[in-house]
Amino acid sequence: MKPFSLLLVCLLLFSGILAAQDTVVKAPYRLTHEMSPEELLHKSEIGKTFVETNPPAGPVRNVEEFGRMQGALVRYPFGIPISLIKEMAANVTLTTIVANTSQQTTVLNLYASNGVDTSHCNFLIAPTDSYWTRDYGPWFESDSSNHIGIIDFPYNRPRPNDDEIPKRVAEMLGIQWYGMNLISTGGDYMTDGMGVAASTELIWNENPTLSHDQVALKVHDYLGIENFQVVPDPNINTTIDHIDCWGKFLAPDKILIRKVDPSNACYTALESAASYWATQTCSYGYNYKVYRVMTPNDEPYSNSVILNSKVLIPFMNSNWDDSAKAAYEAAMPGYTVTGFLAQSSTPWLSTDALHCRVMGIADIGLLYIKHIPLSGTQPCDMNYVINADLIVCSGSVVKPDSVLIWYRVNNGSYQAVHMSNTSANHYKGIIPRQPAGSTVNYYLFAADQSDRRETAPFIGAADPFTFMTDYTNIVPVPDTLWFITPTDALGGKVTHLHNYMVSAVELQDVQMYSGGWPMWYVDSITTHTFPYDVNPGDSVYIRVRMDLPTDRYTGTFIIDTLNYTTSLGPRLVILMINPQLLGGIGEPGKAGLLGNNFPNPFPAATSIPFRLPLQENTELGIYDLDGKLVRLIFSGPLGEGDHVFTWDGTANTGNKVAPGIYLYRLTTDKEVAVKRMILIR
């Protein structure tokens, strides 16, 4: 070989080696989460070529991370372990970004050899710069037509291939792409799906040409965010400033914030962050429930992924791993919480862990139940109205009679009531009123013609909405006086109108006698002067007596009412009068309203028949002989015709009641009827 030719070959070989080394150095998977020195030189180019589009037609709803996901987005070469990939692909479609078909074949073989369900895997062939799919990946929204689309933004890194991925995902899914010209990153953004979102002050710092109001307007127009919480980053001396490094929305009313020892430099700032969120009003109308996860060595436990009913957290092979798992399980009952150790080549870092490297893909046929739950203490003297809107993104319709309220009282068995479609996508239902001191749990369920089934809250019965019942108005206690024996009639029965409110209520008048038959009268009362102010916590007591004429027995109670007139409207006390005392005949039509229960006596269950002449608000309850409500069987609107309800001999608590005589009372808009039944064991 000629010397020149040999020299040329050597030069070519040497240049090839240099080129190969250069490729290794600049390979996408060698980039770090932070910008490299070379990238810092190009920082000013971020967003310069970004093309903004018009926002989606509002109202817009930004899909929350803890909402329904159809898949997850990762990138090869990986920043996550195969064990995590296997876990995700078990239940959702895993989309892997690869550079070419050769890489796709390599990944498929890798998946198959590690037991990954490849039937749940697909591939997006596209160039990338890094594996931080959370940071550059798509954000999802639904628009006024209930179509799921993608909101894209200039990625806060000069990595043009990564920045194009949201467009490619939109093309893959066949959905609309929107460009929002706001430099951002997925690790520094979280939303509750109900108009609240949060980022650190990084969002302001990286968009210096926009005012704070202009930033808020962007996220409002493109993502439907009404309350954009921009907060300081409590992690001191870091260069990432992402919110997922210390905080995470777990539900519309729950936020997780990391905790450190008092000796940690971040302690004061993290405690301040926790206190701040504990005073903020969540989308449900009360203050956030703040949960803490201990990270004494800056473990990235908040950098987790919620994938439907699974919570995937980074484990550090630390004594604190089990504590982190327990913290999530306490905050998210019903979810499966699993930890994953990182690959040695791509370890979890305090500012770069599992969440940064996985992006959820929202269900593009989402069925979403929008509901502001009842909470706190609710009045025990009225039914509980439940409202919800159904957002159906599949193009199908809600299945008839599929929208349900499942509720239970005092940890009894769940029972269902239907919600009615009142207008467009709005539904309404009623949980019957419950005695004071009850704890009511409930969740909503709906299904559509695409066979999607959804609950609210997302996890359903495992972590239901909860409220307590108590007197919160001015009400008569008891609200029913039972005159069963001669002693009751002659000695009288006492009730009091009690003010459970925080302000005085004016009592304008009290009905002092019946004015007809049956003959009863008020023989003693707290005041005879009206109007009379009933102050908070005070009562007006009355005693009711009656005469005892003789006549024939009819077998059904006589019903009458005593009326209070207040500045808040009338308040009624029902008088239940044993006809054996009066010998009189009930008002015409009452006897035919309520049938006889059968069988009677009964050892376990009995059926109660009645007929309604027209549609009316109806309440059927079981009472003991002291007039105390034992079981509310039904409360709500019922149509004209014959109806039969069954009582299984249990109280509202779900426990069996003692054998004996019980009363069943039917109340409609026009009438009240009562009969007796005998329970034997």
C-alpha positions in Angstrom: 0.0 0.0 0.0 1.3 3.4 -0.9 2.3 5.7 2.0 -0.2 8.3 1.0 -3.0 5.7 0.9 -2.0 4.3 4.3 -1.9 7.8 5.7 -5.4 8.5 4.3 -6.8 5.3 5.8 -5.3 6.1 9.2 -6.7 9.6 9.1 -10.2 8.3 8.2 -10.0 5.7 11.0 -8.9 8.3 13.5 -11.6 10.7 12.4 -14.2 7.9 12.7 -13.0 7.2 16.2 -13.3 10.9 17.1 -16.7 11.1 15.5 -17.8 8.0 17.5 -16.5 9.5 20.7 -18.3 12.8 19.9 -21.5 10.9 19.3 -21.2 9.3 22.7 -20.5 12.6 24.4 -23.5 14.2 22.7 -25.8 11.2 22.8 -29.3 12.2 24.1 -29.2 9.9 27.1 -26.0 11.6 28.3 -27.7 14.9 28.9 -28.6 15.8 32.4 -31.8 17.1 33.9 -30.1 20.5 34.1 -28.9 22.4 31.1 -25.3 21.6 30.0 -22.8 24.4 29.6 -23.3 24.3 25.9 -27.1 24.5 26.3 -26.7 27.5 28.6 -25.1 29.3 25.7 -28.3 28.7 23.7 -30.8 29.5 26.5 -32.0 32.6 24.7 -33.2 30.5 21.8 -35.8 28.7 23.9 -39.3 29.4 22.5 -38.1 31.7 19.7 -39.5 29.5 16.9 -42.6 28.4 18.8 -45.9 29.0 16.9 -48.8 29.9 19.2 -52.3 28.8 18.1 -55.7 30.0 19.3 -56.7 28.3 22.5 -59.4 25.6 22.6 -63.0 26.7 22.7 -64.0 27.2 26.3 -64.9 26.2 28.9 -61.6 24.2 29.0 -60.8 21.6 31.6 -57.2 20.6 32.2 -57.0 16.8 32.8 -55.5 16.0 36.2 -52.7 13.5 36.8 -54.9 11.4 39.1 -57.7 11.3 36.5 -58.3 8.4 34.1 -55.2 7.5 32.0 -55.2 5.2 29.0 -51.4 5.0 28.9 -48.0 6.3 29.8 -45.2 7.8 27.7 -41.5 6.8 28.2 -38.4 7.1 26.0 -35.6 4.7 25.0 -32.8 4.7 26.0 -34.5 4.6 29.4 -34.2 6.6 32.6 -36.4 4.0 34.4 -36.1 0.4 35.4 -37.7 -2.4 33.4 -39.6 -3.5 36.5 -41.5 -0.1 36.4 -42.2 -0.5 32.7 -43.6 -4.0 33.3 -45.9 -2.7 36.1 -47.3 0.1 34.0 -47.8 -2.0 30.9 -49.9 -4.5 33.0 -52.9 -2.2 32.9 -52.4 0.6 30.4 -50.9 1.1 27.0 -47.2 2.0 27.3 -46.0 4.2 24.5 -42.2 4.1 24.0 -40.4 6.8 22.0 -37.7 5.3 19.8 -35.4 6.8 17.2 -36.1 4.2 14.4 -37.5 0.7 13.7 -34.2 -0.9 14.7 -34.5 0.5 18.2 -38.2 -0.6 18.2 -37.1 -4.2 17.6 -34.4 -3.9 20.3 -37.0 -2.6 22.8 -39.6 -5.3 21.9 -37.0 -8.0 22.5 -36.0 -6.4 25.7 -39.6 -6.2 26.9 -40.4 -9.8 25.9 -37.3 -11.1 27.7 -38.4 -9.3 30.9 -42.0 -10.3 31.0 -43.5 -7.0 29.8 -47.0 -7.4 28.3 -46.1 -6.4 24.8 -49.8 -6.5 23.8 -50.1 -3.3 25.8 -47.1 -1.6 24.1 -46.9 0.7 21.1 -44.1 2.9 19.7 -43.7 6.5 18.6 -40.8 6.8 16.2 -39.3 10.2 16.6 -36.0 11.8 17.4 -35.5 12.9 21.0 -32.8 14.6 23.1 -33.5 13.2 26.5 -35.7 10.8 28.5 -37.6 13.5 30.7 -41.0 12.9 29.1 -42.8 14.5 32.0 -41.0 17.8 31.4 -41.5 18.0 27.6 -44.5 15.8 27.2 -48.1 16.9 26.4 -50.7 18.3 28.7 -54.3 17.2 28.1 -57.5 19.2 28.1 -61.2 18.9 27.2 -62.9 21.7 25.3 -66.5 23.0 25.1 -67.3 20.1 22.7 -65.9 17.5 25.1 -63.0 16.7 22.8 -59.7 15.8 24.3 -56.8 17.8 22.9 -53.1 18.5 23.7 -51.7 21.7 25.0 -48.1 22.3 24.0 -45.6 24.9 25.3 -42.0 25.8 24.6 -39.9 23.4 26.7 -37.6 25.3 29.0 -34.5 23.6 27.5 -32.9 24.2 24.1 -33.7 20.6 23.1 -35.7 20.9 19.8 -36.4 17.2 19.3 -37.9 16.9 22.8 -39.9 20.1 22.2 -41.6 18.5 19.2 -42.9 15.4 21.0 -46.3 16.8 22.0 -47.1 17.4 18.4 -46.1 13.9 17.5 -48.2 12.4 20.3 -51.2 14.4 19.1 -50.7 13.0 15.6 -50.4 9.5 17.0 -53.7 9.8 19.0 -55.5 11.7 16.2 -56.4 14.6 18.5 -56.1 18.4 18.2 -52.8 20.1 19.1 -52.8 23.6 20.6 -49.7 25.8 21.1 -49.5 28.0 24.2 -46.5 30.4 24.1 -45.6 30.1 27.8 -42.1 28.6 28.5 -42.7 25.8 31.0 -41.9 22.2 32.1 -44.1 19.4 33.2 -42.2 18.9 36.4 -43.2 22.4 37.6 -46.9 22.1 36.9 -49.8 20.3 38.6 -53.5 20.7 38.4 -56.5 19.3 40.3 -58.7 19.0 37.1 -61.2 21.5 38.5 -59.6 24.9 37.7 -56.7 25.0 40.2 -53.1 24.6 39.2 -49.7 25.3 40.8 -46.1 26.1 39.8 -43.1 27.6 41.5 -41.9 31.1 40.7 -39.8 29.5 38.0 -42.8 30.1 35.7 -42.5 33.8 36.2 -38.7 33.8 36.0 -38.6 32.0 32.7 -41.2 34.3 31.1 -39.8 37.7 31.9 -41.6 39.4 29.0 -45.0 38.5 30.5 -46.5 40.1 33.6 -47.8 37.8 36.3 -51.4 38.6 35.1 -50.5 37.7 31.6 -49.1 34.3 32.7 -52.3 33.7 34.6 -54.3 34.6 31.5 -52.4 32.1 29.4 -53.1 29.2 31.7 -56.7 30.4 32.0 -57.4 30.5 28.3 -55.5 27.3 27.3 -56.0 25.2 30.4 -59.1 26.6 32.1 -57.2 27.5 35.2 -59.2 29.9 37.4 -56.8 29.8 40.4 -53.1 29.6 39.4 -51.0 29.2 42.5 -47.5 30.5 41.9 -45.4 29.7 45.0 -41.8 30.0 46.2 -39.7 26.9 45.9 -38.9 25.7 49.4 -36.0 23.5 48.2 -33.0 25.6 48.9 -29.8 25.6 46.8 -31.2 23.6 43.8 -31.2 24.7 40.2 -34.3 22.8 39.1 -37.1 24.5 41.1 -39.7 22.0 40.0 -42.8 21.7 42.2 -42.8 17.9 41.9 -39.5 17.9 43.9 -41.4 18.7 47.1 -45.2 18.8 46.5 -47.9 16.8 44.7 -51.7 17.0 44.3 -53.2 13.7 45.2 -56.9 14.7 44.8 -58.8 18.0 44.4 -58.6 18.3 48.2 -55.3 16.6 49.0 -51.7 17.7 48.7 -48.5 15.9 49.7 -45.5 18.0 50.9 -42.2 16.5 51.8 -40.9 16.9 55.4 -37.4 17.1 56.7 -35.7 17.3 60.1 -35.4 20.7 61.8 -31.6 20.7 61.2 -32.2 20.6 57.4 -31.7 23.9 55.7 -35.1 23.5 53.9 -37.0 22.9 57.1 -38.5 26.4 57.7 -39.4 26.9 54.1 -41.1 23.4 53.8 -43.1 24.0 57.0 -44.1 27.4 55.7 -45.3 25.7 52.4 -47.3 23.1 54.4 -48.9 25.8 56.5 -49.7 27.9 53.4 -51.5 25.1 51.6 -53.4 24.1 54.8 -55.0 27.6 54.7 -55.9 27.6 51.0 -59.4 26.7 49.9 -59.6 23.7 47.6 -62.0 23.2 44.7 -64.4 21.4 47.1 -64.9 24.5 49.2 -62.8 23.8 52.3 -59.1 23.9 53.2 -56.7 21.4 51.7 -55.8 18.3 53.6 -52.0 18.4 53.8 -50.1 15.1 54.0 -46.4 14.8 54.7 -43.8 12.4 53.6 -40.5 12.2 55.6 -37.4 12.8 53.4 -34.6 13.3 55.9 -31.9 12.8 53.3 -33.8 14.7 50.5 -35.3 11.5 49.2 -37.5 12.2 46.1 -40.6 10.5 47.4 -42.9 13.3 46.1 -41.5 12.6 42.6 -44.1 9.8 42.1 -46.6 8.8 39.4 -50.3 8.2 39.9 -51.5 5.9 37.2 -55.2 5.2 37.7 -55.5 3.2 40.9 -51.7 2.7 41.2 -49.2 5.0 42.9 -45.6 4.3 41.8 -43.0 5.9 44.0 -39.2 6.0 43.8 -37.5 3.8 46.5 -34.0 4.6 47.6 -33.0 1.3 49.3 -33.4 3.4 52.5 -34.9 2.8 55.9 -37.4 5.5 55.0 -38.9 3.7 52.0 -41.5 1.9 54.1 -42.4 5.1 55.8 -43.0 6.8 52.4 -45.2 3.9 51.3 -47.2 4.2 54.5 -47.6 7.9 54.0 -49.1 7.5 50.5 -51.4 4.6 51.8 -52.7 6.8 54.6 -53.4 9.7 52.1 -54.8 7.5 49.3 -56.8 4.6 50.8 -57.8 2.0 48.2 -54.8 2.7 45.9 -52.0 0.2 45.3 -48.7 1.8 46.3 -45.6 0.2 45.0 -41.9 1.4 45.2 -39.2 0.9 42.6 -35.4 1.1 42.8 -33.7 2.9 40.0 -31.2 1.5 37.5 -27.6 2.0 38.7 -26.9 3.9 35.4 -29.7 6.3 36.0 -30.2 6.7 39.7 -33.1 8.6 41.4 -31.9 12.0 42.4 -33.5 14.4 44.9 -34.5 16.7 42.0 -34.9 14.0 39.3 -36.8 10.8 39.9 -39.6 8.6 38.7 -42.2 11.4 38.0 -39.7 13.4 35.8 -39.3 10.4 33.5 -42.8 9.2 33.0 -45.8 11.1 31.5 -49.3 9.9 31.7 -51.5 9.8 28.6 -55.1 10.8 29.4 -58.0 8.7 28.2 -59.1 10.4 25.0 -62.6 9.0 25.5 -62.7 10.2 29.1 -65.9 10.0 31.1 -65.6 12.6 33.9 -67.9 13.2 36.8 -67.7 16.8 38.0 -69.0 17.2 41.5 -68.6 19.5 44.4 -69.3 17.2 47.4 -71.2 17.8 50.5 -68.9 18.1 53.5 -68.6 19.2 57.1 -71.9 19.3 59.0 -75.2 19.2 57.1 -78.7 19.8 58.5 -80.5 16.7 59.7 -84.0 18.1 59.0 -83.9 18.0 55.2 -82.9 15.7 52.3 -79.4 16.1 50.8 -79.4 17.2 47.2 -76.4 15.9 45.1 -75.6 17.7 41.9 -73.1 16.5 39.2 -72.2 17.3 35.6 -71.0 14.5 33.3 -68.4 15.2 30.7 -68.5 12.5 28.0 -65.5 12.6 25.7 -66.0 9.3 23.8 -68.7 10.7 21.5 -71.2 8.3 23.0 -74.0 9.0 25.5 -74.6 8.2 29.2 -76.4 4.9 29.7 -80.0 5.4 30.9 -80.4 5.0 34.7 -76.7 4.4 35.1 -76.0 7.5 37.1 -76.1 6.6 40.8 -75.4 7.8 44.3 -74.1 5.0 46.5 -74.3 6.0 50.1 -74.1 4.5 53.6 -74.9 5.7 57.1 -72.7 5.1 60.1 -70.6 2.5 58.3 -73.7 0.4 57.3 -74.2 -1.2 53.9 -74.0 0.9 50.8 -77.3 1.5 49.0 -78.0 3.2 45.7 -80.3 5.9 44.6 -80.7 7.1 41.0 -79.7 10.6 39.8 -82.0 12.2 37.2 -80.9 14.1 34.1 -82.3 17.6 34.7 -80.7 19.4 31.8 -78.0 18.8 29.2 -75.2 17.1 31.1 -76.5 17.9 34.5 -77.8 15.3 37.0 -79.4 15.6 40.4 -80.2 13.0 43.1 -81.2 12.9 46.8 -79.7 11.2 49.8 -82.6 11.0 52.3 -82.3 13.0 55.4 -80.6 11.3 58.3 -80.8 11.6 62.1 -78.6 14.1 63.9 -75.1 12.6 64.7 -75.0 10.4 61.6 -71.9 10.0 59.4 -72.8 9.7 55.8 -70.3 8.4 53.2 -71.1 8.5 49.5 -69.7 8.3 46.0 -71.1 8.7 42.5 -71.1 6.3 39.6 -71.8 6.7 35.9 -71.4 4.6 32.7 -71.6 5.5 29.0 -72.3 3.6 25.8 -68.6 3.2 25.2 -68.6 0.9 28.2 -66.6 3.3 30.3 -67.5 3.2 34.0 -66.4 5.9 36.3 -66.7 7.0 39.9 -66.2 10.2 41.9 -64.0 10.3 43.8 -61.8 8.4 41.5 -61.2 5.4 43.8 -64.9 5.2 44.8 -66.0 3.4 48.0 -62.5 3.0 49.4 -62.2 6.7 50.0 -65.7 8.2 49.7 -67.0 11.7 50.3 -68.1 12.2 53.9 -70.4 14.6 55.8 -71.9 14.6 59.3 -75.5 15.5 60.2 -76.7 17.7 63.0 -79.3 20.4 63.7 -78.2 23.5 62.0 -81.5 25.4 61.8 -84.3 26.4 64.2 -86.2 23.2 64.6 -88.7 21.5 66.9 -87.2 18.7 68.9 -88.8 16.2 68.8 -90.7 17.0 65.6 -93.3 14.4 66.4 -95.4 14.0 69.5 -97.0 10.6 70.0 -100.2 10.3 72.0 -100.6 6.6 72.6 -101.9 6.2 76.1 -104.3 8.1 78.3 -101.4 9.3 80.3 -99.9 10.9 77.2 -103.1 12.7 76.5 -103.8 13.9 80.0 -100.3 14.5 81.2 -99.3 16.1 77.9 -96.2 15.9 75.6 -93.4 18.4 75.5 -91.5 19.7 72.6 -89.1 22.6 72.2 -88.2 24.9 69.3 -84.4 25.1 69.5 -82.2 27.6 67.7 -79.1 25.8 66.5 -78.0 28.8 64.4 -75.4 31.5 65.2 -77.9 34.4 65.1 -81.3 35.1 66.8 -84.6 34.0 65.1 -87.9 35.8 65.6 -90.7 33.6 66.8 -93.8 35.4 65.6 -96.6 33.1 66.7 -97.5 29.6 68.0 -100.7 27.8 67.3 -102.3 27.4 70.7 -105.1 24.9 70.0 -106.4 22.7 67.2 -109.5 24.7 66.4 -111.4 21.5 65.5 -111.3 17.8 66.0 -109.3 16.1 67.5 -109.2 18.6 70.3 -105.7 19.5 71.6 -104.3 22.6 73.2 -101.0 24.2 74.5 -101.3 24.4 78.2 -97.8 25.8 79.0 -95.2 27.7 77.0 -92.0 29.6 77.6 -93.5 32.9 76.5 -96.9 34.3 75.7 -95.5 37.5 74.2 -94.9 37.7 70.5 -92.8 38.4 68.6 -90.1 36.7 70.7 -86.4 36.5 69.9 -85.0 32.9 70.2 -81.3 33.5 70.7 -78.6 31.1 69.5 -78.7 28.0 71.7 -82.0 28.9 73.3 -85.4 27.1 73.1 -89.1 27.8 73.5 -90.8 24.9 75.3 -94.4 24.0 75.0 -96.6 21.2 76.5 -99.5 19.9 74.5 -102.6 18.2 76.1 -105.9 16.9 74.7 -109.4 15.9 75.7 -110.5 12.3 75.6 -114.0 11.9 74.1 -115.4 8.4 73.5 -116.3 6.9 70.1 -115.3 3.9 68.0 -111.8 2.6 67.2 -110.7 2.8 63.5 -107.2 1.2 63.7 -105.1 4.0 62.3 -103.5 7.0 63.9 -105.1 10.4 63.6 -102.6 13.0 62.3 -102.6 16.7 63.2 -100.0 19.5 63.3 -99.0 22.3 65.6 -97.5 25.3 63.8 -94.8 27.7 64.7 -94.5 30.9 62.7 -90.9 32.3 62.5 -89.0 34.8 60.5 -87.5 31.9 58.6 -90.8 30.4 57.8 -93.2 27.9 59.4 -92.0 25.0 61.6 -94.3 22.1 62.2 -94.7 19.6 65.0 -96.6 16.5 64.0 -99.2 15.1 66.4 -99.7 11.4 66.2 -102.9 10.5 68.1 -104.0 7.0 68.9 -107.7 6.7 67.8 -108.3 4.4 70.7 -107.9 7.5 72.9 -110.3 9.6 70.8 -112.6 7.0 69.4 -112.8 9.2 66.3 -112.6 8.4 62.6 -109.6 9.6 60.6 -109.9 12.0 57.8 -111.5 10.5 54.6 -109.0 8.9 52.3 -106.2 8.4 54.9 -107.1 4.7 55.6 -106.7 3.8 51.9 -103.4 5.6 51.4 -101.3 3.1 53.3 -101.9 -0.7 53.1 -101.3 -3.3 55.7 -97.7 -4.7 55.9 -97.3 -8.4 55.1 -96.5 -10.7 56.7 -97.5 -9.4 60.1 -96.2 -10.4 62.6 -92.9 -11.1 60.7 -89.6 -12.7 61.8 -87.1 -11.1 59.3 -88.6 -8.9 56.7 -92.0 -7.4 55.8 -93.4 -5.6 52.8 -95.2 -2.3 53.0 -97.7 -1.4 50.2 -99.2 2.0 49.5 -100.9 3.8 46.6 -100.3 7.3 45.4 -103.0 9.1 43.4 -100.4 11.3 41.7 -96.6 12.0 41.7 -95.6 13.3 45.1 -92.7 13.8 47.4 -92.9 10.8 49.6 -91.2 9.6 52.8 -91.6 6.2 54.4 -90.1 5.6 57.8 -90.1 3.1 60.7 -90.5 4.4 64.2 -90.5 2.9 67.7 -93.4 3.5 70.1 -91.6 6.6 71.6 -91.7 8.2 68.1 -88.0 7.9 67.5 -87.0 7.2 63.8 -85.6 3.8 63.5 -85.1 3.4 59.8 -85.8 5.8 56.9 -86.9 3.4 54.1 -87.4 6.0 51.3 -87.4 9.7 50.8 -87.8 11.4 47.5 -90.3 11.8 44.6 -92.5 8.9 43.6 -94.9 8.5 40.7 -98.6 7.7 40.7 -99.6 4.2 41.3 -98.9 1.2 43.6 -95.6 0.9 45.4 -94.1 -1.7 47.7 -91.1 -1.3 50.0 -89.4 -3.9 52.2 -88.1 -3.4 55.7 -85.5 -6.0 56.8 -85.8 -5.3 60.5 -82.6 -3.2 60.7 -82.0 0.4 61.9 -80.3 3.2 60.0 -77.0 1.9 61.5 -77.4 -1.4 59.7 -77.9 -3.3 63.0 -80.9 -5.5 63.7 -83.5 -4.0 66.0 -85.1 -5.7 69.0 -88.4 -7.6 68.5 -91.5 -5.7 69.4 -94.2 -3.3 68.1 -93.1 -0.7 65.5 -94.9 2.0 63.6 -94.6 2.7 59.9 -95.4 6.2 58.7 -96.0 7.4 55.2 -95.8 11.1 54.5 -96.7 12.7 51.2 -97.2 16.3 50.0 -100.9 16.0 51.1 -101.3 13.3 53.7 -99.7 11.4 56.6 -100.7 7.8 57.5 -99.4 5.5 60.2 -99.9 1.8 61.0 -98.5 -0.8 63.4 -96.4 -3.9 62.8 -95.0 -6.6 65.0 -91.4 -7.9 64.7 -90.7 -11.3 66.1 -87.4 -13.2 66.2 
